[in-house]
Amino acid sequence: MNLEQLRGFVEIARLGNFTRAAEELHLAQPSLSRQISTLERELGSDLFHRARGNISLTAAGELLLPYARRMLADAASVRREMAEIAGLSRGRVRLGAPPSLCASIVSDVVSAFREAHPGIELEITERGSRRLVAALAEGGLDLALLASSDAAAASPVSLTRTPLLTEDLVVISSAERPAICSGRAIALAAVADLPLIAFPRSYELRAATDAAFAAAGLAAEVVVEGPEMDTVLRFVERGVGVAIVPAMVALGRPGLRAVPLATPRMTRTVSLTHRADMAPTRAAAALRDTIIATAERLAGSGEFVTPWHAEGNVLIPTSSISADRVNY
């Protein structure tokens, strides 16, 4: 068994086609077929059901696939580590984050990291928390920023989570339109009377806000449904409607006005996560330090974002947050 065989096996499983997999790997199709046949003889089991126009995994193939992905990820980690022995002049690090964090903290992290380490290649994966956890478990990511503890708890491997900050959900509106409320916070019932721009139903943020409206016996007046984060922000700036977003998304956007939800407040904790059984590469450790420093800076720049700090072996919010809140 060798890495070339495993790489070919994983590509065929991903694409469901020998010819397309061979093209992706820049191999002749007969050469790839021989690699897989050799691997099957060594393992003593067929890995694919081969039917005309349809390639699918056998039970043995399904068993091998997660191991093959992990072995390839470990091999890539070795290569990256060897490349970094001379220092952080070159290398590659993979960071995952949900869309709401890509629109806020990740952009600041990338800017700071690229300035400090221009030779390190950054790969950013933008997905929901559960898919990011799956990618961490398979070795497809070095680090992930998560806003859901439930997703990490469901991981098949042990993950190390470091809370960075807690942020309120805020209601954003156009700064060019009249304020949506006269006080320092807005009731959810008042938001239900406003034209709301809603995220896709696959967003955990959408699920959290839908649950809050339902728990209060309210029905939101959704005028636009399904756009991604950047589009939602542009729509709000144009005055199409309001949106409920994490507080950091609104930082540094003069075209938006943000006001927190009144009791019960809705908050979420952003955590930095990695596999507990894999030591970060030097590049990943440098990115981790940049993320922590950026989180501390952002937490100090907005009244709706609270940093965490250590007390002994316990991480707690730097300032107290009202107990009358809803976490998601």
C-alpha positions as CSV (number, residue, x, y, z in Angstrom):
1,M,0.0,0.0,0.0
2,N,1.3,3.5,-0.9
3,L,0.1,7.0,-0.9
4,E,-0.4,7.1,-4.7
5,Q,-2.8,4.2,-4.5
6,L,-4.6,5.8,-1.6
7,R,-4.8,9.1,-3.4
8,G,-6.2,7.4,-6.5
9,F,-8.8,5.5,-4.4
10,V,-10.0,8.7,-2.6
11,E,-10.4,10.5,-5.9
12,I,-12.4,7.7,-7.5
13,A,-14.6,7.6,-4.4
14,R,-15.1,11.3,-4.6
15,L,-15.9,11.5,-8.3
16,G,-17.5,8.1,-8.9
17,N,-15.5,7.7,-12.2
18,F,-12.1,6.2,-13.0
19,T,-11.6,8.5,-16.1
20,R,-12.3,11.8,-14.3
21,A,-10.2,10.7,-11.3
22,A,-7.3,9.9,-13.6
23,E,-7.6,13.4,-15.3
24,E,-7.6,15.0,-11.8
25,L,-4.4,13.1,-10.9
26,H,-2.8,13.7,-14.3
27,L,-2.5,9.9,-14.8
28,A,-3.4,7.7,-17.7
29,Q,-6.7,5.8,-16.9
30,P,-5.1,2.3,-17.3
31,S,-2.3,3.3,-14.9
32,L,-4.9,4.4,-12.3
33,S,-6.8,1.1,-12.8
34,R,-3.6,-0.9,-12.2
35,Q,-2.9,1.0,-9.0
36,I,-6.4,0.2,-7.6
37,S,-6.2,-3.4,-8.7
38,T,-2.8,-3.8,-6.9
39,L,-4.3,-2.1,-3.8
40,E,-7.3,-4.5,-3.9
41,R,-5.0,-7.5,-4.2
42,E,-2.9,-6.3,-1.2
43,L,-6.0,-5.8,0.9
44,G,-7.7,-9.0,-0.3
45,S,-11.0,-7.2,-1.0
46,D,-12.7,-5.4,-3.9
47,L,-13.1,-1.7,-3.1
48,F,-15.5,-0.7,-5.9
49,H,-18.6,-2.1,-7.5
50,R,-17.8,-1.7,-11.2
51,A,-20.9,-1.4,-13.3
52,R,-21.1,0.3,-16.7
53,G,-21.5,4.0,-16.0
54,N,-21.7,3.5,-12.2
55,I,-18.9,3.2,-9.7
56,S,-19.7,2.8,-6.1
57,L,-17.9,1.7,-2.9
58,T,-18.1,-1.8,-1.6
59,A,-18.4,-2.4,2.2
60,A,-14.6,-2.7,2.2
61,G,-14.2,0.5,0.3
62,E,-16.5,2.4,2.7
63,L,-14.4,1.1,5.6
64,L,-11.1,2.1,4.0
65,L,-12.2,5.7,2.9
66,P,-11.9,7.5,6.2
67,Y,-8.6,5.8,7.0
68,A,-7.2,6.7,3.5
69,R,-8.3,10.4,3.9
70,R,-6.6,10.5,7.4
71,M,-3.4,8.9,6.1
72,L,-3.2,11.4,3.2
73,A,-3.9,14.3,5.6
74,D,-1.2,13.1,7.9
75,A,1.3,12.8,5.0
76,A,0.5,16.3,4.0
77,S,1.1,17.5,7.6
78,V,4.5,15.8,7.5
79,R,5.4,17.6,4.2
80,R,4.3,21.0,5.6
81,E,6.2,20.5,8.8
82,M,9.4,19.5,6.9
83,A,9.0,22.6,4.7
84,E,8.8,24.8,7.8
85,I,12.0,23.5,9.6
86,A,13.9,26.5,8.2
87,G,11.3,28.9,9.6
88,L,8.0,30.3,8.6
89,S,9.2,31.4,5.2
90,R,6.9,28.9,3.4
91,G,4.2,26.4,4.1
92,R,0.4,26.1,4.0
93,V,-2.3,26.3,6.7
94,R,-6.0,25.5,6.4
95,L,-8.6,27.5,8.3
96,G,-12.4,26.9,8.3
97,A,-15.1,29.2,9.5
98,P,-18.9,29.7,9.0
99,P,-20.0,32.5,6.6
100,S,-20.8,35.0,9.4
101,L,-17.3,34.7,10.8
102,C,-15.7,34.9,7.3
103,A,-17.5,38.2,7.0
104,S,-16.1,39.6,10.2
105,I,-13.1,38.2,12.1
106,V,-11.6,36.0,9.3
107,S,-11.0,39.0,7.0
108,D,-9.0,40.8,9.7
109,V,-7.1,37.6,10.6
110,V,-6.1,37.0,6.9
111,S,-4.9,40.6,6.5
112,A,-2.8,40.4,9.7
113,F,-1.4,37.0,9.0
114,R,-0.4,37.7,5.4
115,E,1.4,40.9,6.5
116,A,3.4,38.9,9.1
117,H,3.9,35.7,7.1
118,P,3.7,36.5,3.3
119,G,5.3,33.1,2.4
120,I,2.6,31.0,4.1
121,E,-0.3,30.0,1.9
122,L,-3.7,30.3,3.5
123,E,-6.6,28.1,2.5
124,I,-10.0,29.3,3.8
125,T,-13.0,26.9,3.9
126,E,-16.4,28.6,4.4
127,R,-19.0,26.1,5.7
128,G,-21.5,25.5,8.4
129,S,-20.2,24.4,11.8
130,R,-21.1,20.7,11.5
131,R,-19.4,20.4,8.1
132,L,-16.3,22.2,9.6
133,V,-16.2,19.7,12.5
134,A,-16.4,16.8,10.0
135,A,-13.5,18.3,8.0
136,L,-11.4,18.7,11.2
137,A,-12.1,15.0,12.1
138,E,-11.0,13.9,8.6
139,G,-7.8,16.0,8.8
140,G,-9.0,18.4,6.1
141,L,-8.5,21.5,8.2
142,D,-5.8,22.6,10.6
143,L,-8.0,25.0,12.6
144,A,-11.6,26.1,12.6
145,L,-13.6,28.9,14.1
146,L,-16.9,27.6,15.4
147,A,-19.9,29.3,16.9
148,S,-21.7,26.1,17.9
149,S,-20.6,23.9,20.8
150,D,-23.2,21.2,19.8
151,A,-21.4,20.6,16.6
152,A,-18.0,20.1,18.3
153,A,-19.6,17.8,20.9
154,A,-20.8,15.5,18.1
155,S,-17.3,15.0,16.6
156,P,-16.1,11.4,16.2
157,V,-12.6,12.6,17.4
158,S,-11.6,14.7,20.4
159,L,-11.4,18.4,19.7
160,T,-9.7,21.1,21.7
161,R,-11.9,24.3,21.9
162,T,-10.6,27.7,23.1
163,P,-13.4,30.3,23.6
164,L,-12.3,33.6,22.2
165,L,-15.2,36.0,22.6
166,T,-19.0,36.2,23.1
167,E,-21.0,38.4,20.9
168,D,-24.6,39.6,20.9
169,L,-27.0,39.2,18.0
170,V,-27.9,42.6,16.9
171,V,-30.6,44.0,14.5
172,I,-29.0,46.0,11.7
173,S,-30.7,48.7,9.6
174,S,-29.6,51.3,7.1
175,A,-27.7,54.3,8.6
176,E,-29.4,56.5,6.0
177,R,-32.9,55.6,7.2
178,P,-34.6,56.6,10.5
179,A,-33.6,54.6,13.6
180,I,-35.7,51.5,14.1
181,C,-36.1,52.2,17.8
182,S,-35.6,55.1,20.3
183,G,-33.9,53.1,23.1
184,R,-30.7,51.2,23.4
185,A,-32.3,47.8,22.6
186,I,-35.2,46.6,20.5
187,A,-37.8,44.0,21.5
188,L,-38.2,40.9,19.3
189,A,-41.9,41.8,18.9
190,A,-40.9,45.1,17.4
191,V,-38.5,43.3,15.0
192,A,-41.4,41.1,13.9
193,D,-43.2,44.2,12.6
194,L,-40.2,45.2,10.4
195,P,-39.3,44.0,6.9
196,L,-36.8,41.2,7.6
197,I,-34.1,39.9,5.3
198,A,-33.6,36.2,6.3
199,F,-30.6,34.0,5.7
200,P,-30.8,30.5,4.1
201,R,-32.5,27.9,6.2
202,S,-29.2,25.9,6.3
203,Y,-27.6,28.7,8.4
204,E,-27.4,28.0,12.2
205,L,-28.1,31.7,12.6
206,R,-31.4,31.3,10.8
207,A,-32.4,28.4,12.9
208,A,-31.6,30.3,16.1
209,T,-33.7,33.4,15.1
210,D,-36.6,31.2,13.8
211,A,-36.6,29.4,17.1
212,A,-36.6,32.7,19.0
213,F,-39.6,34.0,17.0
214,A,-41.5,30.8,17.5
215,A,-40.8,30.7,21.3
216,A,-42.2,34.2,21.6
217,G,-45.3,33.3,19.5
218,L,-44.3,35.7,16.8
219,A,-44.1,35.5,13.0
220,A,-41.4,37.5,11.2
221,E,-42.3,39.6,8.2
222,V,-39.7,38.1,5.8
223,V,-39.4,40.2,2.6
224,V,-36.2,38.6,1.2
225,E,-35.1,35.0,2.0
226,G,-32.0,33.1,1.2
227,P,-29.1,35.5,0.4
228,E,-25.6,34.9,1.8
229,M,-24.1,37.2,4.4
230,D,-22.4,39.8,2.1
231,T,-25.6,40.2,0.1
232,V,-27.7,40.6,3.2
233,L,-25.5,43.4,4.4
234,R,-25.7,45.2,1.1
235,F,-29.5,44.8,1.0
236,V,-29.7,46.3,4.5
237,E,-27.4,49.2,3.6
238,R,-29.8,50.0,0.7
239,G,-32.7,50.1,3.0
240,V,-34.5,46.9,1.7
241,G,-35.1,45.7,5.3
242,V,-33.4,44.8,8.5
243,A,-31.5,41.7,9.5
244,I,-30.4,39.9,12.7
245,V,-26.7,39.3,12.6
246,P,-23.8,38.6,15.0
247,A,-22.4,41.9,16.3
248,M,-18.9,41.7,14.8
249,V,-20.4,41.6,11.3
250,A,-21.5,45.2,11.8
251,L,-18.2,46.5,13.0
252,G,-16.5,49.0,10.7
253,R,-19.5,49.4,8.4
254,P,-20.6,53.0,8.5
255,G,-23.6,52.2,6.3
256,L,-25.2,50.1,9.0
257,R,-26.8,51.0,12.3
258,A,-26.8,48.2,15.0
259,V,-29.0,47.8,18.0
260,P,-29.1,44.7,20.3
261,L,-32.1,42.6,21.0
262,A,-33.8,43.4,24.3
263,T,-34.4,40.7,27.0
264,P,-33.8,37.9,26.4
265,R,-30.6,38.8,24.7
266,M,-29.3,36.3,22.1
267,T,-25.5,35.6,22.2
268,R,-23.1,33.2,20.8
269,T,-19.5,32.2,21.8
270,V,-16.9,32.0,19.1
271,S,-14.2,29.3,19.7
272,L,-11.0,28.3,18.0
273,T,-10.9,24.5,17.5
274,H,-8.4,21.9,16.4
275,R,-8.0,18.2,16.8
276,A,-6.7,17.2,20.2
277,D,-4.6,14.3,18.9
278,M,-2.7,16.3,16.3
279,A,-0.1,19.0,17.3
280,P,-0.5,22.1,15.1
281,T,2.2,22.7,12.6
282,R,4.4,25.8,13.1
283,A,2.3,27.7,10.5
284,A,-0.9,26.7,12.2
285,A,0.4,27.8,15.6
286,A,1.3,31.2,14.1
287,L,-2.1,31.5,12.6
288,R,-3.7,30.5,16.0
289,D,-1.7,33.3,17.7
290,T,-2.9,35.8,15.0
291,I,-6.5,34.7,15.6
292,I,-6.3,35.1,19.3
293,A,-4.8,38.6,19.0
294,T,-7.3,39.6,16.4
295,A,-10.2,38.4,18.6
296,E,-8.9,40.4,21.6
297,R,-8.7,43.5,19.4
298,L,-12.1,43.1,17.9
299,A,-13.6,42.4,21.4
300,G,-12.3,45.8,22.6
301,S,-13.8,47.7,19.6
302,G,-17.5,47.0,20.1
303,E,-19.8,47.2,23.1
304,F,-21.7,44.1,22.0
305,V,-18.6,41.8,21.9
306,T,-17.1,40.4,25.1
307,P,-13.6,38.9,25.3
308,W,-12.7,35.8,27.4
309,H,-9.7,35.4,29.7
310,A,-8.2,32.8,31.9
311,E,-8.8,32.5,35.7
312,G,-6.7,29.6,36.8
313,N,-7.6,26.8,34.4
314,V,-11.0,28.2,33.5
315,L,-11.9,30.6,30.7
316,I,-14.7,33.0,31.5
317,P,-16.0,36.2,29.9
318,T,-14.0,39.3,30.9
319,S,-17.1,41.2,31.9
320,S,-20.3,39.8,33.2
321,I,-23.1,39.1,30.8
322,S,-26.7,39.2,32.0
323,A,-28.0,35.7,32.8
324,D,-31.2,36.6,31.0
325,R,-30.0,35.6,27.6
326,V,-30.2,32.8,25.1
327,N,-27.1,31.0,23.8
328,Y,-26.9,29.2,20.5
